[in-house]
Amino acid sequence: MASNVGMSVNVLSLDEKRVLIRDNAKLTIDALYRAGFEPIPVRIRHCELFGGGIHCSTVDVRRREVIDDYFK
């Protein structure tokens, strides 16, 4: 199985309607339009080089907020 299978659903939500999505995810882009979303196709070279998706490539590595424990 290729490492990029399923990467088309790895999107970055900007708000309730707009999502960044890899430009080569044509079927997912079409499905998002039909579902009422506004997909914004982008090409992020690093996603292609390392086989990750947009959301994974933009995850914060340093945060200033207080860490919440959701497992209490």
N, CA, C, O and CB atoms as a CASP TS submission, in Angstrom:
PFRMAT TS
TARGET T0000
AUTHOR 0000-0000-0000
METHOD Language model
MODEL 1
PARENT N/A
ATOM      1  N   MET     1       0.846  -1.178   0.000  1.00  0.00           N
ATOM      2  CA  MET     1       0.000   0.000   0.000  1.00  0.00           C
ATOM      3  C   MET     1       0.891   1.240   0.000  1.00  0.00           C
ATOM      4  O   MET     1       1.873   1.303   0.740  1.00  0.00           O
ATOM      5  CB  MET     1      -0.962  -0.002   1.223  1.00  0.00           C
ATOM      6  N   ALA     2       0.558   2.201  -0.808  1.00  0.00           N
ATOM      7  CA  ALA     2       1.347   3.433  -0.896  1.00  0.00           C
ATOM      8  C   ALA     2       1.142   4.278   0.356  1.00  0.00           C
ATOM      9  O   ALA     2       0.079   4.249   0.976  1.00  0.00           O
ATOM     10  CB  ALA     2       0.963   4.242  -2.158  1.00  0.00           C
ATOM     11  N   SER     3       2.178   5.027   0.715  1.00  0.00           N
ATOM     12  CA  SER     3       2.093   5.853   1.927  1.00  0.00           C
ATOM     13  C   SER     3       1.137   7.027   1.761  1.00  0.00           C
ATOM     14  O   SER     3       0.693   7.598   2.757  1.00  0.00           O
ATOM     15  CB  SER     3       3.470   6.371   2.302  1.00  0.00           C
ATOM     16  N   ASN     4       0.810   7.399   0.530  1.00  0.00           N
ATOM     17  CA  ASN     4      -0.053   8.566   0.332  1.00  0.00           C
ATOM     18  C   ASN     4      -1.535   8.203   0.246  1.00  0.00           C
ATOM     19  O   ASN     4      -2.366   9.089   0.050  1.00  0.00           O
ATOM     20  CB  ASN     4       0.360   9.298  -0.924  1.00  0.00           C
ATOM     21  N   VAL     5      -1.886   6.921   0.386  1.00  0.00           N
ATOM     22  CA  VAL     5      -3.291   6.536   0.365  1.00  0.00           C
ATOM     23  C   VAL     5      -3.971   7.146   1.584  1.00  0.00           C
ATOM     24  O   VAL     5      -3.524   6.942   2.713  1.00  0.00           O
ATOM     25  CB  VAL     5      -3.456   4.982   0.345  1.00  0.00           C
ATOM     26  N   GLY     6      -5.029   7.880   1.364  1.00  0.00           N
ATOM     27  CA  GLY     6      -5.753   8.515   2.458  1.00  0.00           C
ATOM     28  C   GLY     6      -5.293   9.930   2.767  1.00  0.00           C
ATOM     29  O   GLY     6      -5.915  10.602   3.590  1.00  0.00           O
ATOM     30  N   MET     7      -4.233  10.400   2.141  1.00  0.00           N
ATOM     31  CA  MET     7      -3.745  11.746   2.423  1.00  0.00           C
ATOM     32  C   MET     7      -4.708  12.812   1.923  1.00  0.00           C
ATOM     33  O   MET     7      -4.629  13.959   2.362  1.00  0.00           O
ATOM     34  CB  MET     7      -2.380  11.951   1.797  1.00  0.00           C
ATOM     35  N   SER     8      -5.615  12.466   1.016  1.00  0.00           N
ATOM     36  CA  SER     8      -6.548  13.468   0.494  1.00  0.00           C
ATOM     37  C   SER     8      -7.542  13.913   1.556  1.00  0.00           C
ATOM     38  O   SER     8      -8.138  14.982   1.415  1.00  0.00           O
ATOM     39  CB  SER     8      -7.295  12.917  -0.715  1.00  0.00           C
ATOM     40  N   VAL     9      -7.742  13.135   2.609  1.00  0.00           N
ATOM     41  CA  VAL     9      -8.663  13.542   3.665  1.00  0.00           C
ATOM     42  C   VAL     9      -7.938  14.264   4.792  1.00  0.00           C
ATOM     43  O   VAL     9      -8.577  14.694   5.752  1.00  0.00           O
ATOM     44  CB  VAL     9      -9.400  12.332   4.214  1.00  0.00           C
ATOM     45  N   ASN    10      -6.639  14.406   4.699  1.00  0.00           N
ATOM     46  CA  ASN    10      -5.852  15.124   5.699  1.00  0.00           C
ATOM     47  C   ASN    10      -5.835  16.587   5.291  1.00  0.00           C
ATOM     48  O   ASN    10      -4.980  17.018   4.518  1.00  0.00           O
ATOM     49  CB  ASN    10      -4.392  14.543   5.823  1.00  0.00           C
ATOM     50  N   VAL    11      -6.804  17.359   5.828  1.00  0.00           N
ATOM     51  CA  VAL    11      -6.992  18.759   5.445  1.00  0.00           C
ATOM     52  C   VAL    11      -6.735  19.654   6.651  1.00  0.00           C
ATOM     53  O   VAL    11      -6.667  19.184   7.787  1.00  0.00           O
ATOM     54  CB  VAL    11      -8.420  18.995   4.882  1.00  0.00           C
ATOM     55  N   LEU    12      -6.596  20.944   6.386  1.00  0.00           N
ATOM     56  CA  LEU    12      -6.441  21.930   7.451  1.00  0.00           C
ATOM     57  C   LEU    12      -7.668  22.835   7.427  1.00  0.00           C
ATOM     58  O   LEU    12      -7.871  23.573   6.463  1.00  0.00           O
ATOM     59  CB  LEU    12      -5.115  22.760   7.281  1.00  0.00           C
ATOM     60  N   SER    13      -8.484  22.788   8.472  1.00  0.00           N
ATOM     61  CA  SER    13      -9.692  23.610   8.551  1.00  0.00           C
ATOM     62  C   SER    13      -9.329  25.035   8.929  1.00  0.00           C
ATOM     63  O   SER    13      -8.614  25.269   9.903  1.00  0.00           O
ATOM     64  CB  SER    13     -10.689  23.025   9.570  1.00  0.00           C
ATOM     65  N   LEU    14      -9.824  25.977   8.155  1.00  0.00           N
ATOM     66  CA  LEU    14      -9.619  27.396   8.444  1.00  0.00           C
ATOM     67  C   LEU    14     -10.793  27.971   9.221  1.00  0.00           C
ATOM     68  O   LEU    14     -10.613  28.828  10.086  1.00  0.00           O
ATOM     69  CB  LEU    14      -9.414  28.183   7.148  1.00  0.00           C
ATOM     70  N   ASP    15     -11.983  27.503   8.915  1.00  0.00           N
ATOM     71  CA  ASP    15     -13.204  27.894   9.623  1.00  0.00           C
ATOM     72  C   ASP    15     -14.253  26.832   9.330  1.00  0.00           C
ATOM     73  O   ASP    15     -13.914  25.728   8.905  1.00  0.00           O
ATOM     74  CB  ASP    15     -13.703  29.331   9.190  1.00  0.00           C
ATOM     75  N   GLU    16     -15.525  27.156   9.554  1.00  0.00           N
ATOM     76  CA  GLU    16     -16.589  26.166   9.402  1.00  0.00           C
ATOM     77  C   GLU    16     -16.762  25.676   7.966  1.00  0.00           C
ATOM     78  O   GLU    16     -17.279  24.580   7.752  1.00  0.00           O
ATOM     79  CB  GLU    16     -17.884  26.742   9.888  1.00  0.00           C
ATOM     80  N   LYS    17     -16.347  26.453   6.999  1.00  0.00           N
ATOM     81  CA  LYS    17     -16.564  26.106   5.589  1.00  0.00           C
ATOM     82  C   LYS    17     -15.272  25.876   4.798  1.00  0.00           C
ATOM     83  O   LYS    17     -15.213  24.988   3.947  1.00  0.00           O
ATOM     84  CB  LYS    17     -17.357  27.194   4.925  1.00  0.00           C
ATOM     85  N   ARG    18     -14.251  26.667   5.077  1.00  0.00           N
ATOM     86  CA  ARG    18     -13.031  26.637   4.253  1.00  0.00           C
ATOM     87  C   ARG    18     -12.002  25.652   4.798  1.00  0.00           C
ATOM     88  O   ARG    18     -11.706  25.632   5.993  1.00  0.00           O
ATOM     89  CB  ARG    18     -12.412  28.035   4.171  1.00  0.00           C
ATOM     90  N   VAL    19     -11.464  24.834   3.890  1.00  0.00           N
ATOM     91  CA  VAL    19     -10.404  23.901   4.254  1.00  0.00           C
ATOM     92  C   VAL    19      -9.314  23.944   3.195  1.00  0.00           C
ATOM     93  O   VAL    19      -9.595  24.037   2.000  1.00  0.00           O
ATOM     94  CB  VAL    19     -10.958  22.462   4.413  1.00  0.00           C
ATOM     95  N   LEU    20      -8.068  23.877   3.647  1.00  0.00           N
ATOM     96  CA  LEU    20      -6.951  23.714   2.717  1.00  0.00           C
ATOM     97  C   LEU    20      -6.823  22.229   2.422  1.00  0.00           C
ATOM     98  O   LEU    20      -6.928  21.400   3.325  1.00  0.00           O
ATOM     99  CB  LEU    20      -5.609  24.301   3.304  1.00  0.00           C
ATOM    100  N   ILE    21      -6.600  21.897   1.177  1.00  0.00           N
ATOM    101  CA  ILE    21      -6.494  20.511   0.760  1.00  0.00           C
ATOM    102  C   ILE    21      -5.473  20.404  -0.360  1.00  0.00           C
ATOM    103  O   ILE    21      -5.322  21.330  -1.157  1.00  0.00           O
ATOM    104  CB  ILE    21      -7.864  19.960   0.310  1.00  0.00           C
ATOM    105  N   ARG    22      -4.778  19.291  -0.422  1.00  0.00           N
ATOM    106  CA  ARG    22      -3.797  19.097  -1.490  1.00  0.00           C
ATOM    107  C   ARG    22      -4.474  19.199  -2.847  1.00  0.00           C
ATOM    108  O   ARG    22      -5.569  18.673  -3.045  1.00  0.00           O
ATOM    109  CB  ARG    22      -3.091  17.735  -1.345  1.00  0.00           C
ATOM    110  N   ASP    23      -3.826  19.869  -3.767  1.00  0.00           N
ATOM    111  CA  ASP    23      -4.449  20.140  -5.069  1.00  0.00           C
ATOM    112  C   ASP    23      -4.677  18.891  -5.917  1.00  0.00           C
ATOM    113  O   ASP    23      -5.470  18.926  -6.858  1.00  0.00           O
ATOM    114  CB  ASP    23      -3.595  21.104  -5.841  1.00  0.00           C
ATOM    115  N   ASN    24      -4.006  17.801  -5.605  1.00  0.00           N
ATOM    116  CA  ASN    24      -4.178  16.594  -6.413  1.00  0.00           C
ATOM    117  C   ASN    24      -5.265  15.668  -5.866  1.00  0.00           C
ATOM    118  O   ASN    24      -5.437  14.561  -6.375  1.00  0.00           O
ATOM    119  CB  ASN    24      -2.868  15.843  -6.496  1.00  0.00           C
ATOM    120  N   ALA    25      -5.995  16.097  -4.845  1.00  0.00           N
ATOM    121  CA  ALA    25      -7.058  15.289  -4.239  1.00  0.00           C
ATOM    122  C   ALA    25      -8.395  15.618  -4.904  1.00  0.00           C
ATOM    123  O   ALA    25      -9.326  16.078  -4.244  1.00  0.00           O
ATOM    124  CB  ALA    25      -7.136  15.538  -2.702  1.00  0.00           C
ATOM    125  N   LYS    26      -8.481  15.382  -6.196  1.00  0.00           N
ATOM    126  CA  LYS    26      -9.635  15.820  -6.997  1.00  0.00           C
ATOM    127  C   LYS    26     -10.961  15.238  -6.505  1.00  0.00           C
ATOM    128  O   LYS    26     -11.947  15.969  -6.406  1.00  0.00           O
ATOM    129  CB  LYS    26      -9.427  15.434  -8.447  1.00  0.00           C
ATOM    130  N   LEU    27     -11.008  13.958  -6.200  1.00  0.00           N
ATOM    131  CA  LEU    27     -12.258  13.339  -5.761  1.00  0.00           C
ATOM    132  C   LEU    27     -12.721  13.904  -4.423  1.00  0.00           C
ATOM    133  O   LEU    27     -13.914  14.132  -4.224  1.00  0.00           O
ATOM    134  CB  LEU    27     -12.091  11.827  -5.656  1.00  0.00           C
ATOM    135  N   THR    28     -11.782  14.130  -3.508  1.00  0.00           N
ATOM    136  CA  THR    28     -12.136  14.682  -2.205  1.00  0.00           C
ATOM    137  C   THR    28     -12.568  16.134  -2.333  1.00  0.00           C
ATOM    138  O   THR    28     -13.495  16.562  -1.646  1.00  0.00           O
ATOM    139  CB  THR    28     -10.961  14.566  -1.234  1.00  0.00           C
ATOM    140  N   ILE    29     -11.916  16.895  -3.196  1.00  0.00           N
ATOM    141  CA  ILE    29     -12.309  18.286  -3.447  1.00  0.00           C
ATOM    142  C   ILE    29     -13.749  18.335  -3.957  1.00  0.00           C
ATOM    143  O   ILE    29     -14.553  19.139  -3.486  1.00  0.00           O
ATOM    144  CB  ILE    29     -11.346  18.956  -4.470  1.00  0.00           C
ATOM    145  N   ASP    30     -14.067  17.478  -4.912  1.00  0.00           N
ATOM    146  CA  ASP    30     -15.432  17.425  -5.449  1.00  0.00           C
ATOM    147  C   ASP    30     -16.436  17.050  -4.359  1.00  0.00           C
ATOM    148  O   ASP    30     -17.516  17.636  -4.279  1.00  0.00           O
ATOM    149  CB  ASP    30     -15.513  16.415  -6.611  1.00  0.00           C
ATOM    150  N   ALA    31     -16.080  16.074  -3.521  1.00  0.00           N
ATOM    151  CA  ALA    31     -16.976  15.651  -2.438  1.00  0.00           C
ATOM    152  C   ALA    31     -17.183  16.774  -1.429  1.00  0.00           C
ATOM    153  O   ALA    31     -18.292  16.953  -0.925  1.00  0.00           O
ATOM    154  CB  ALA    31     -16.416  14.408  -1.731  1.00  0.00           C
ATOM    155  N   LEU    32     -16.131  17.531  -1.128  1.00  0.00           N
ATOM    156  CA  LEU    32     -16.258  18.648  -0.201  1.00  0.00           C
ATOM    157  C   LEU    32     -17.178  19.728  -0.757  1.00  0.00           C
ATOM    158  O   LEU    32     -17.996  20.280  -0.021  1.00  0.00           O
ATOM    159  CB  LEU    32     -14.888  19.237   0.107  1.00  0.00           C
ATOM    160  N   TYR    33     -17.055  20.039  -2.052  1.00  0.00           N
ATOM    161  CA  TYR    33     -17.959  21.007  -2.682  1.00  0.00           C
ATOM    162  C   TYR    33     -19.404  20.545  -2.567  1.00  0.00           C
ATOM    163  O   TYR    33     -20.287  21.329  -2.220  1.00  0.00           O
ATOM    164  CB  TYR    33     -17.587  21.216  -4.161  1.00  0.00           C
ATOM    165  N   ARG    34     -19.641  19.276  -2.858  1.00  0.00           N
ATOM    166  CA  ARG    34     -21.012  18.742  -2.794  1.00  0.00           C
ATOM    167  C   ARG    34     -21.572  18.798  -1.372  1.00  0.00           C
ATOM    168  O   ARG    34     -22.782  18.931  -1.185  1.00  0.00           O
ATOM    169  CB  ARG    34     -21.043  17.294  -3.307  1.00  0.00           C
ATOM    170  N   ALA    35     -20.698  18.698  -0.376  1.00  0.00           N
ATOM    171  CA  ALA    35     -21.124  18.725   1.023  1.00  0.00           C
ATOM    172  C   ALA    35     -21.258  20.152   1.564  1.00  0.00           C
ATOM    173  O   ALA    35     -21.589  20.337   2.735  1.00  0.00           O
ATOM    174  CB  ALA    35     -20.138  17.943   1.877  1.00  0.00           C
ATOM    175  N   GLY    36     -21.005  21.158   0.727  1.00  0.00           N
ATOM    176  CA  GLY    36     -21.187  22.540   1.145  1.00  0.00           C
ATOM    177  C   GLY    36     -19.944  23.222   1.681  1.00  0.00           C
ATOM    178  O   GLY    36     -20.024  24.333   2.206  1.00  0.00           O
ATOM    179  N   PHE    37     -18.792  22.569   1.555  1.00  0.00           N
ATOM    180  CA  PHE    37     -17.537  23.182   1.994  1.00  0.00           C
ATOM    181  C   PHE    37     -16.925  24.008   0.874  1.00  0.00           C
ATOM    182  O   PHE    37     -17.356  23.929  -0.276  1.00  0.00           O
ATOM    183  CB  PHE    37     -16.545  22.108   2.462  1.00  0.00           C
ATOM    184  N   GLU    38     -15.919  24.799   1.218  1.00  0.00           N
ATOM    185  CA  GLU    38     -15.165  25.580   0.245  1.00  0.00           C
ATOM    186  C   GLU    38     -13.710  25.116   0.295  1.00  0.00           C
ATOM    187  O   GLU    38     -12.888  25.729   0.976  1.00  0.00           O
ATOM    188  CB  GLU    38     -15.284  27.122   0.532  1.00  0.00           C
ATOM    189  N   PRO    39     -13.390  24.044  -0.418  1.00  0.00           N
ATOM    190  CA  PRO    39     -12.009  23.570  -0.413  1.00  0.00           C
ATOM    191  C   PRO    39     -11.089  24.538  -1.148  1.00  0.00           C
ATOM    192  O   PRO    39     -11.448  25.077  -2.195  1.00  0.00           O
ATOM    193  CB  PRO    39     -11.922  22.182  -1.047  1.00  0.00           C
ATOM    194  N   ILE    40      -9.911  24.752  -0.596  1.00  0.00           N
ATOM    195  CA  ILE    40      -8.909  25.616  -1.210  1.00  0.00           C
ATOM    196  C   ILE    40      -7.731  24.724  -1.581  1.00  0.00           C
ATOM    197  O   ILE    40      -6.922  24.376  -0.719  1.00  0.00           O
ATOM    198  CB  ILE    40      -8.471  26.796  -0.245  1.00  0.00           C
ATOM    199  N   PRO    41      -7.626  24.348  -2.859  1.00  0.00           N
ATOM    200  CA  PRO    41      -6.543  23.467  -3.279  1.00  0.00           C
ATOM    201  C   PRO    41      -5.200  24.190  -3.230  1.00  0.00           C
ATOM    202  O   PRO    41      -5.065  25.303  -3.739  1.00  0.00           O
ATOM    203  CB  PRO    41      -6.805  22.934  -4.691  1.00  0.00           C
ATOM    204  N   VAL    42      -4.212  23.550  -2.615  1.00  0.00           N
ATOM    205  CA  VAL    42      -2.865  24.104  -2.533  1.00  0.00           C
ATOM    206  C   VAL    42      -1.849  22.996  -2.801  1.00  0.00           C
ATOM    207  O   VAL    42      -2.121  21.812  -2.603  1.00  0.00           O
ATOM    208  CB  VAL    42      -2.615  24.759  -1.144  1.00  0.00           C
ATOM    209  N   ARG    43      -0.693  23.411  -3.249  1.00  0.00           N
ATOM    210  CA  ARG    43       0.404  22.464  -3.425  1.00  0.00           C
ATOM    211  C   ARG    43       1.452  22.794  -2.370  1.00  0.00           C
ATOM    212  O   ARG    43       2.041  23.874  -2.372  1.00  0.00           O
ATOM    213  CB  ARG    43       1.010  22.530  -4.883  1.00  0.00           C
ATOM    214  N   ILE    44       1.665  21.861  -1.490  1.00  0.00           N
ATOM    215  CA  ILE    44       2.692  22.026  -0.469  1.00  0.00           C
ATOM    216  C   ILE    44       3.747  20.962  -0.735  1.00  0.00           C
ATOM    217  O   ILE    44       3.528  19.771  -0.509  1.00  0.00           O
ATOM    218  CB  ILE    44       2.097  21.908   0.992  1.00  0.00           C
ATOM    219  N   ARG    45       4.872  21.410  -1.209  1.00  0.00           N
ATOM    220  CA  ARG    45       5.941  20.516  -1.644  1.00  0.00           C
ATOM    221  C   ARG    45       6.385  19.558  -0.552  1.00  0.00           C
ATOM    222  O   ARG    45       6.669  18.394  -0.836  1.00  0.00           O
ATOM    223  CB  ARG    45       7.119  21.319  -2.116  1.00  0.00           C
ATOM    224  N   HIS    46       6.451  20.017   0.680  1.00  0.00           N
ATOM    225  CA  HIS    46       6.943  19.167   1.755  1.00  0.00           C
ATOM    226  C   HIS    46       6.000  18.007   2.045  1.00  0.00           C
ATOM    227  O   HIS    46       6.442  16.941   2.474  1.00  0.00           O
ATOM    228  CB  HIS    46       7.148  19.986   3.009  1.00  0.00           C
ATOM    229  N   CYS    47       4.711  18.205   1.816  1.00  0.00           N
ATOM    230  CA  CYS    47       3.775  17.092   1.967  1.00  0.00           C
ATOM    231  C   CYS    47       4.116  15.990   0.971  1.00  0.00           C
ATOM    232  O   CYS    47       4.058  14.804   1.297  1.00  0.00           O
ATOM    233  CB  CYS    47       2.316  17.568   1.769  1.00  0.00           C
ATOM    234  N   GLU    48       4.467  16.387  -0.227  1.00  0.00           N
ATOM    235  CA  GLU    48       4.786  15.412  -1.258  1.00  0.00           C
ATOM    236  C   GLU    48       6.111  14.712  -0.981  1.00  0.00           C
ATOM    237  O   GLU    48       6.253  13.517  -1.243  1.00  0.00           O
ATOM    238  CB  GLU    48       4.830  16.084  -2.615  1.00  0.00           C
ATOM    239  N   LEU    49       7.071  15.451  -0.456  1.00  0.00           N
ATOM    240  CA  LEU    49       8.388  14.867  -0.190  1.00  0.00           C
ATOM    241  C   LEU    49       8.360  13.831   0.924  1.00  0.00           C
ATOM    242  O   LEU    49       9.012  12.791   0.830  1.00  0.00           O
ATOM    243  CB  LEU    49       9.371  15.954   0.163  1.00  0.00           C
ATOM    244  N   PHE    50       7.604  14.117   1.975  1.00  0.00           N
ATOM    245  CA  PHE    50       7.632  13.259   3.156  1.00  0.00           C
ATOM    246  C   PHE    50       6.385  12.404   3.323  1.00  0.00           C
ATOM    247  O   PHE    50       6.286  11.650   4.291  1.00  0.00           O
ATOM    248  CB  PHE    50       7.818  14.095   4.374  1.00  0.00           C
ATOM    249  N   GLY    51       5.439  12.502   2.409  1.00  0.00           N
ATOM    250  CA  GLY    51       4.271  11.646   2.436  1.00  0.00           C
ATOM    251  C   GLY    51       3.246  12.003   3.500  1.00  0.00           C
ATOM    252  O   GLY    51       2.428  11.160   3.868  1.00  0.00           O
ATOM    253  N   GLY    52       3.271  13.229   4.002  1.00  0.00           N
ATOM    254  CA  GLY    52       2.295  13.649   5.007  1.00  0.00           C
ATOM    255  C   GLY    52       1.219  14.507   4.385  1.00  0.00           C
ATOM    256  O   GLY    52       1.288  14.875   3.212  1.00  0.00           O
ATOM    257  N   GLY    53       0.238  14.813   5.183  1.00  0.00           N
ATOM    258  CA  GLY    53      -0.838  15.671   4.726  1.00  0.00           C
ATOM    259  C   GLY    53      -0.668  17.088   5.226  1.00  0.00           C
ATOM    260  O   GLY    53       0.254  17.379   5.988  1.00  0.00           O
ATOM    261  N   ILE    54      -1.556  17.969   4.801  1.00  0.00           N
ATOM    262  CA  ILE    54      -1.467  19.387   5.163  1.00  0.00           C
ATOM    263  C   ILE    54      -1.614  19.579   6.663  1.00  0.00           C
ATOM    264  O   ILE    54      -0.838  20.321   7.265  1.00  0.00           O
ATOM    265  CB  ILE    54      -2.536  20.197   4.426  1.00  0.00           C
ATOM    266  N   HIS    55      -2.590  18.929   7.275  1.00  0.00           N
ATOM    267  CA  HIS    55      -2.793  19.102   8.711  1.00  0.00           C
ATOM    268  C   HIS    55      -1.554  18.672   9.484  1.00  0.00           C
ATOM    269  O   HIS    55      -1.102  19.384  10.381  1.00  0.00           O
ATOM    270  CB  HIS    55      -4.016  18.305   9.183  1.00  0.00           C
ATOM    271  N   CYS    56      -1.012  17.530   9.148  1.00  0.00           N
ATOM    272  CA  CYS    56       0.177  17.027   9.856  1.00  0.00           C
ATOM    273  C   CYS    56       1.390  17.934   9.643  1.00  0.00           C
ATOM    274  O   CYS    56       2.226  18.077  10.535  1.00  0.00           O
ATOM    275  CB  CYS    56       0.507  15.603   9.389  1.00  0.00           C
ATOM    276  N   SER    57       1.482  18.533   8.488  1.00  0.00           N
ATOM    277  CA  SER    57       2.628  19.382   8.173  1.00  0.00           C
ATOM    278  C   SER    57       2.546  20.748   8.833  1.00  0.00           C
ATOM    279  O   SER    57       3.535  21.480   8.862  1.00  0.00           O
ATOM    280  CB  SER    57       2.745  19.552   6.684  1.00  0.00           C
ATOM    281  N   THR    58       1.387  21.099   9.362  1.00  0.00           N
ATOM    282  CA  THR    58       1.217  22.423   9.965  1.00  0.00           C
ATOM    283  C   THR    58       0.900  22.361  11.453  1.00  0.00           C
ATOM    284  O   THR    58       0.512  23.371  12.040  1.00  0.00           O
ATOM    285  CB  THR    58       0.120  23.172   9.252  1.00  0.00           C
ATOM    286  N   VAL    59       1.056  21.207  12.068  1.00  0.00           N
ATOM    287  CA  VAL    59       0.762  21.057  13.495  1.00  0.00           C
ATOM    288  C   VAL    59       1.757  21.873  14.312  1.00  0.00           C
ATOM    289  O   VAL    59       2.956  21.878  14.031  1.00  0.00           O
ATOM    290  CB  VAL    59       0.806  19.563  13.917  1.00  0.00           C
ATOM    291  N   ASP    60       1.240  22.567  15.334  1.00  0.00           N
ATOM    292  CA  ASP    60       2.100  23.354  16.216  1.00  0.00           C
ATOM    293  C   ASP    60       3.101  22.453  16.929  1.00  0.00           C
ATOM    294  O   ASP    60       2.756  21.358  17.374  1.00  0.00           O
ATOM    295  CB  ASP    60       1.256  24.131  17.242  1.00  0.00           C
ATOM    296  N   VAL    61       4.316  22.909  17.033  1.00  0.00           N
ATOM    297  CA  VAL    61       5.307  22.175  17.815  1.00  0.00           C
ATOM    298  C   VAL    61       5.603  22.891  19.129  1.00  0.00           C
ATOM    299  O   VAL    61       6.174  22.299  20.044  1.00  0.00           O
ATOM    300  CB  VAL    61       6.599  21.995  17.010  1.00  0.00           C
ATOM    301  N   ARG    62       5.223  24.139  19.223  1.00  0.00           N
ATOM    302  CA  ARG    62       5.407  24.906  20.452  1.00  0.00           C
ATOM    303  C   ARG    62       4.151  25.737  20.683  1.00  0.00           C
ATOM    304  O   ARG    62       3.671  26.433  19.788  1.00  0.00           O
ATOM    305  CB  ARG    62       6.683  25.816  20.374  1.00  0.00           C
ATOM    306  N   ARG    63       3.635  25.650  21.896  1.00  0.00           N
ATOM    307  CA  ARG    63       2.431  26.406  22.233  1.00  0.00           C
ATOM    308  C   ARG    63       2.662  27.167  23.515  1.00  0.00           C
ATOM    309  O   ARG    63       3.448  26.746  24.364  1.00  0.00           O
ATOM    310  CB  ARG    63       1.207  25.480  22.366  1.00  0.00           C
ATOM    311  N   ARG    64       1.976  28.291  23.658  1.00  0.00           N
ATOM    312  CA  ARG    64       2.106  29.122  24.855  1.00  0.00           C
ATOM    313  C   ARG    64       0.928  28.951  25.806  1.00  0.00           C
ATOM    314  O   ARG    64       0.950  29.480  26.917  1.00  0.00           O
ATOM    315  CB  ARG    64       2.236  30.580  24.463  1.00  0.00           C
ATOM    316  N   GLU    65      -0.089  28.226  25.387  1.00  0.00           N
ATOM    317  CA  GLU    65      -1.269  28.043  26.213  1.00  0.00           C
ATOM    318  C   GLU    65      -0.977  27.080  27.356  1.00  0.00           C
ATOM    319  O   GLU    65       0.030  26.372  27.370  1.00  0.00           O
ATOM    320  CB  GLU    65      -2.440  27.532  25.370  1.00  0.00           C
ATOM    321  N   VAL    66      -1.897  27.085  28.312  1.00  0.00           N
ATOM    322  CA  VAL    66      -1.824  26.125  29.411  1.00  0.00           C
ATOM    323  C   VAL    66      -2.221  24.759  28.863  1.00  0.00           C
ATOM    324  O   VAL    66      -3.180  24.650  28.098  1.00  0.00           O
ATOM    325  CB  VAL    66      -2.749  26.550  30.611  1.00  0.00           C
ATOM    326  N   ILE    67      -1.498  23.732  29.245  1.00  0.00           N
ATOM    327  CA  ILE    67      -1.802  22.379  28.775  1.00  0.00           C
ATOM    328  C   ILE    67      -2.979  21.841  29.587  1.00  0.00           C
ATOM    329  O   ILE    67      -2.923  21.776  30.815  1.00  0.00           O
ATOM    330  CB  ILE    67      -0.550  21.435  28.902  1.00  0.00           C
ATOM    331  N   ASP    68      -4.041  21.458  28.887  1.00  0.00           N
ATOM    332  CA  ASP    68      -5.209  20.877  29.535  1.00  0.00           C
ATOM    333  C   ASP    68      -5.100  19.357  29.511  1.00  0.00           C
ATOM    334  O   ASP    68      -4.667  18.774  28.518  1.00  0.00           O
ATOM    335  CB  ASP    68      -6.513  21.343  28.846  1.00  0.00           C
ATOM    336  N   ASP    69      -5.497  18.721  30.612  1.00  0.00           N
ATOM    337  CA  ASP    69      -5.520  17.269  30.683  1.00  0.00           C
ATOM    338  C   ASP    69      -6.967  16.826  30.464  1.00  0.00           C
ATOM    339  O   ASP    69      -7.809  17.001  31.345  1.00  0.00           O
ATOM    340  CB  ASP    69      -4.955  16.747  32.061  1.00  0.00           C
ATOM    341  N   TYR    70      -7.257  16.260  29.307  1.00  0.00           N
ATOM    342  CA  TYR    70      -8.607  15.850  28.965  1.00  0.00           C
ATOM    343  C   TYR    70      -8.936  14.452  29.465  1.00  0.00           C
ATOM    344  O   TYR    70     -10.037  13.955  29.230  1.00  0.00           O
ATOM    345  CB  TYR    70      -8.798  15.914  27.480  1.00  0.00           C
ATOM    346  N   PHE    71      -7.999  13.813  30.148  1.00  0.00           N
ATOM    347  CA  PHE    71      -8.210  12.442  30.609  1.00  0.00           C
ATOM    348  C   PHE    71      -8.425  12.362  32.112  1.00  0.00           C
ATOM    349  O   PHE    71      -8.309  11.280  32.687  1.00  0.00           O
ATOM    350  CB  PHE    71      -7.033  11.578  30.219  1.00  0.00           C
ATOM    351  N   LYS    72      -8.734  13.477  32.763  1.00  0.00           N
ATOM    352  CA  LYS    72      -9.001  13.494  34.208  1.00  0.00           C
ATOM    353  C   LYS    72     -10.294  12.807  34.517  1.00  0.00           C
ATOM    354  O   LYS    72     -10.685  12.722  35.680  1.00  0.00           O
ATOM    355  CB  LYS    72      -9.036  14.916  34.743  1.00  0.00           C
TER
END
